[in-house]
Amino acid sequence: MATIFQIRRYTAVDEPGWLQCRLLSMFQTDFYDDVKVAKTRFEGEHIELVADYDGAIVGLIDVTIDGDAATIDSIAVHPTAQRAGVGRGLLASAREQLPPTVRTLDAWTRENPASNAWYEAAGFTDNYRFMHVYRGEDDPPFSGPPGMSVPVLAYMHASMEREDELRATYKRVYVCRQYLLEL
């Protein structure tokens, strides 16, 4: 892919391309099942950008702003556009648009080595960790709320202290990392 792309504000007509780009990007990571059928709608202050290559969405970034802190809600680069500077360009454009009162930008990711290396190369530091645990159909059951059946599928959070126990019990266990960038 040529490295010429335009970063611009997201518009509603971008939604199909946004969804496709995010899906194909996430499909190669630990977030492969975090499928969205509609783009997230934000209430408060936020930034929504896309990278457009000849009419195709090849990258996206959504950032929410809460006082002096901002969070990357979604960032994705289409597999055909990875390593072409799309992610760096999106991050730089989003940072330029942050209000001057914002002091930190954070993002959450899992164990994908390329994602973790990208955040570290962008100046983020590994700030906080906890466990993401999926209970699938073949995993041991646990009790549900009174009067309800045992959950067939579940997505849970747990403390890092339980990592060894959880990895021994469940097939899909990930370290979730908060990366933080001081601005």
Secondary structure, DSSP 8 states (H G I E B T S, - for coil): --S--EEEE--GGGHHHHHHHHHHHHTTSTTTT---SS-----SSEEEEEEEETTEEEEEEEEEEETTEEEEEEEEE-GGGTTTTHHHHHHHHHHHHS-TT--EEEEEE-S-HHHHHHHHHTT-EEEEEEEEEEE-TTS-----STTS---SSEEEEE-GGGHHHHHHH-SEEEEEEEEEEE-
